[in-house]
Amino acid sequence: MELSVRKQRKLRLRKTLLQYLKQYKSILLINVDNVASSQMQQTRIATRGRAAFLMGKNTVIRKVLREYCDAGNSTPALEGLINALVGNVGLCFVSAGIDLKDLRTEIQANQLPAAAKTGAFAPIDVHIPAGPTPLDPGQTAFFQAMNIATKITKGAIEITSPVHVITKGERVTSSAVALLSKLGIKPFFFGINVVAVYDSGSFYSAAILDMTDEIMTQNFFAGINQVAALSLALQYPTEASLPHSFAYAFKKLLALTCSTSITFAQAEEFKAVAASGPAPAADASAAPDAAAPVEEEEEEEEAATVDLFAGDDEAAY
């Protein structure tokens, strides 16, 4: 009995997917909302030899991946990939040795302008700048209905102030579509968007690809500092808090050696530095002593002055 066309398509998809799972270790989960077939074909040609795209029904792909997991290949990362197969998505299998960040940038660079569609969710905010339009004065009523301030300049309608017509994340209204169509504006750019990455048994968001080694190092040490602070506060020793605990204990032992005759080899260097440190302070303290005689002389002069005036007063009497 000859199989139906739909059944044959499912079998080909299953065979191709299992082959790619054995051949490739890295997978990019891509979203293809509003992507034209010609745009998809251009991306396939540009990445040929480095990546292989697989598009199909999510239910079929999830079923094949479940069978692959049941065969002894189940991992938490692969389970995460299965759960992420929701919506208009596909898989991009990447050859070994290809930089995932560079490939993602190349894939997402292929974008085409597109007009707004009624009922679609807006990916960005859309503003119409103030200025002249190609519309004749006979269409002023359309702008008045949308509460857009206009004026007539040189036989054409001019928008007097910028207008916010579409808000990001909200559905596009029919009036906004009509306005943009009249002005000939295509506000959106659609292309393939990489949303997640499965790489050598790990599954993570595509935003991780933007992290540099410096950012990762800073985040790592920030986490270590938080763990150490928490361990010290709870008095629960960990590998992160041990260096701080040893340093604190050494400071207490060093303070003890400075106040007693007890000492140890590691403290001698610090005690030598401490012994040579007060010399500049002694020089600084000498300045007030040197200035002291000057103050005494001023006080004696003032006393003499007082006696002199007292003598004059006595003489007057």
C-alpha positions in Angstrom: 0.0 0.0 0.0 1.4 3.4 -1.0 2.0 5.9 1.8 0.2 9.2 1.7 2.2 12.4 0.9 1.8 13.6 4.5 3.1 10.3 5.9 6.1 10.4 3.5 6.9 13.9 4.5 6.9 13.0 8.2 9.2 10.0 7.6 11.7 12.2 5.6 11.6 14.7 8.5 12.2 12.0 11.0 15.1 10.5 9.1 16.8 13.9 8.5 16.4 15.0 12.1 17.9 11.7 13.5 20.8 12.1 11.0 21.5 15.7 12.0 21.4 14.8 15.7 24.2 12.3 15.2 26.2 14.6 12.9 26.0 17.9 14.7 26.6 18.9 18.3 25.4 22.5 18.2 21.8 23.6 17.4 20.4 27.1 17.1 16.7 27.5 17.9 15.4 30.1 15.4 12.1 32.0 15.2 10.9 32.7 11.7 7.8 34.9 12.3 7.0 37.0 9.2 10.1 35.6 7.3 9.5 35.1 3.6 10.5 31.9 1.8 12.9 33.8 -0.4 14.6 35.4 2.6 14.9 31.9 4.2 16.4 30.6 0.9 19.0 33.4 0.9 20.1 32.5 4.4 20.4 28.8 3.5 22.7 29.7 0.5 24.8 32.1 2.6 25.5 29.5 5.3 25.8 26.4 3.2 28.5 24.1 4.4 28.5 25.6 7.8 24.9 25.1 8.9 21.8 23.1 8.0 18.3 24.3 8.5 15.4 22.0 9.4 11.8 23.3 9.4 8.8 21.1 10.1 5.8 20.6 12.4 6.7 21.1 16.0 4.7 18.0 17.0 6.6 15.8 14.7 10.0 17.2 15.8 9.1 16.9 19.5 8.0 13.3 18.9 11.3 12.4 17.2 13.3 14.1 19.9 11.4 12.1 22.6 12.2 8.9 20.8 15.8 10.0 20.6 15.8 10.6 24.4 14.1 7.3 25.1 17.0 5.6 23.2 19.4 6.6 26.0 20.3 10.1 24.9 18.1 12.0 27.4 19.7 15.1 29.0 18.2 18.1 30.8 19.5 20.3 28.0 17.7 18.2 25.3 14.6 18.3 27.4 14.8 22.1 27.5 15.1 22.2 23.7 12.0 20.0 23.4 10.0 22.3 25.7 11.2 25.4 23.7 9.7 24.1 20.4 6.6 26.4 20.6 5.4 28.7 17.9 6.9 29.4 14.4 10.3 28.0 15.1 12.9 25.8 13.4 16.3 24.3 14.0 19.7 25.3 12.6 22.3 22.6 13.0 25.9 24.1 13.1 29.0 22.3 11.9 31.9 21.7 14.4 34.4 24.6 14.7 32.0 27.3 13.6 31.7 30.3 16.0 28.1 30.4 17.2 28.1 34.1 17.8 29.4 35.0 14.4 27.0 32.7 12.7 24.1 34.1 14.7 25.1 37.6 13.7 25.2 36.6 10.0 21.8 34.9 10.1 20.1 37.8 11.9 21.7 40.4 9.5 19.4 39.3 6.7 16.4 41.5 7.4 13.8 43.0 5.0 11.5 46.0 5.6 7.9 45.1 6.0 4.6 47.0 6.3 2.5 46.9 9.4 -0.3 44.4 9.5 -3.6 44.8 11.4 -3.7 42.7 14.6 0.0 41.8 14.6 2.1 42.5 17.7 4.5 45.4 17.1 8.2 44.5 17.6 9.2 48.2 18.1 7.7 51.6 18.8 6.7 53.5 15.6 6.8 57.3 15.5 6.0 59.6 12.6 8.2 62.6 12.6 6.9 66.1 12.1 7.2 67.5 8.6 5.6 67.6 5.2 3.7 64.6 3.7 2.9 63.7 0.1 -0.8 63.9 0.8 -3.0 66.7 -0.7 -5.2 69.0 1.5 -8.3 66.9 0.6 -7.2 64.3 3.1 -7.1 66.6 6.1 -10.2 65.0 7.6 -8.4 61.7 7.9 -5.8 63.3 10.2 -8.4 65.1 12.2 -10.2 61.8 12.9 -6.9 60.5 14.4 -6.3 63.7 16.4 -3.2 64.5 14.5 -2.4 68.2 14.3 -1.6 69.3 10.7 -1.3 72.4 8.6 -1.3 73.1 4.8 2.1 74.1 3.4 2.7 74.6 -0.3 -0.3 72.6 -1.3 0.4 69.6 0.9 -0.4 68.4 4.4 2.3 68.9 7.0 2.4 67.2 10.4 3.2 69.8 13.0 4.5 67.5 15.8 5.8 63.9 16.1 3.1 61.2 16.4 3.4 57.9 18.3 1.2 55.6 16.3 2.3 52.1 17.4 3.5 50.9 20.8 6.0 48.0 21.1 4.3 44.8 22.2 0.8 45.9 21.5 -1.4 44.9 18.5 -1.3 47.1 15.5 -4.6 48.9 14.9 -6.3 49.3 11.5 -6.1 53.1 11.7 -2.3 53.0 12.2 -2.0 50.6 9.3 -4.1 53.0 7.1 -2.0 56.0 8.2 1.3 54.3 7.5 0.1 53.0 4.1 -1.0 56.5 3.1 2.5 57.8 4.0 4.3 54.9 2.3 6.1 53.9 5.5 7.2 50.3 6.2 8.2 50.6 9.9 9.2 47.0 10.7 12.2 44.8 9.7 11.7 41.1 9.8 14.2 38.3 9.7 15.4 35.1 11.3 15.9 35.5 15.0 18.0 33.2 17.1 16.3 32.7 20.5 18.2 29.8 22.1 21.3 27.6 21.8 21.9 23.9 22.4 25.6 23.3 22.5 27.4 20.1 23.5 24.8 19.1 26.1 24.0 22.6 27.3 20.9 24.7 26.6 20.8 28.4 27.2 19.4 31.7 25.9 21.0 33.3 22.8 21.7 36.4 24.9 24.6 34.4 26.5 26.4 34.7 23.2 26.8 38.4 23.7 28.7 37.9 27.0 32.5 38.5 26.7 35.2 36.8 28.8 35.5 40.0 30.8 31.8 40.1 31.6 31.8 36.5 32.6 34.8 36.9 34.8 33.2 39.9 36.6 30.0 38.0 37.2 31.9 35.0 38.5 33.9 37.0 41.0 30.8 38.9 42.0 29.1 35.6 42.8 32.1 34.4 44.7 32.1 37.5 46.8 28.4 37.1 47.6 28.9 33.4 48.6 31.9 34.4 50.8 29.9 37.2 52.5 27.0 34.9 53.2 29.3 32.2 54.6 31.0 34.6 56.9 27.7 36.0 58.2 26.4 32.5 58.9 29.7 31.4 60.3 29.6 28.4 57.9 33.0 27.8 56.3 33.2 27.3 52.5 35.9 27.4 50.0 35.0 31.0 49.1 35.1 32.2 52.7 38.3 30.3 53.9 40.8 32.9 52.5 38.9 35.6 54.4 38.8 33.6 57.6 42.5 32.9 57.4 43.3 36.5 56.8 41.1 37.6 59.8 42.8 35.0 62.0 46.3 36.2 61.0 45.4 39.8 61.8 44.3 38.8 65.3 47.6 36.8 65.8 49.6 39.8 64.5 47.9 42.2 66.9 48.7 39.8 69.7 52.4 39.6 68.9 52.6 43.4 68.7 51.2 43.8 72.2 53.1 40.9 73.8 56.6 39.4 73.6 55.2 36.3 71.8 56.1 36.2 68.1 56.4 33.9 65.1 58.4 34.0 61.9 55.5 35.3 59.6 54.9 38.3 62.0 58.5 39.6 62.0 58.2 41.3 58.7 55.1 43.2 59.7 56.5 44.1 63.0 59.6 45.5 61.3 57.4 47.7 59.1 55.4 48.8 62.1 58.6 49.7 64.0 59.9 52.0 61.1 56.6 53.6 60.5 56.2 56.1 63.5 59.4 58.1 62.4 57.6 60.6 60.2 54.9 61.1 62.9 57.7 62.1 65.4 58.9 64.8 62.9 55.4 66.1 62.5 55.0 66.3 66.3 58.1 68.4 66.6 56.4 71.3 64.9 54.0 72.2 67.7 56.9 72.1 70.2 58.9 74.5 68.1 56.0 76.9 67.9 55.4 76.8 71.7 58.0 79.5 72.7 56.5 81.9 70.2 53.2 81.6 71.9 54.8 82.2 75.3 56.5 85.3 74.0 53.2 86.7 72.7 51.6 86.0 76.1 54.5 87.9 77.9 54.2 90.8 75.5 50.5 91.0 76.1 51.1 90.9 79.9 53.6 93.7 79.6 51.2 95.8 77.6 48.6 95.4 80.3 51.0 96.5 83.0 52.0 99.5 80.9 48.5 100.7 80.6 47.9 100.0 84.2 50.9 102.2 85.1 49.5 105.0 83.0 46.2 104.8 84.8 47.9 104.9 88.2 50.0 107.9 87.1 46.9 109.8 85.9 45.3 109.5 89.4 
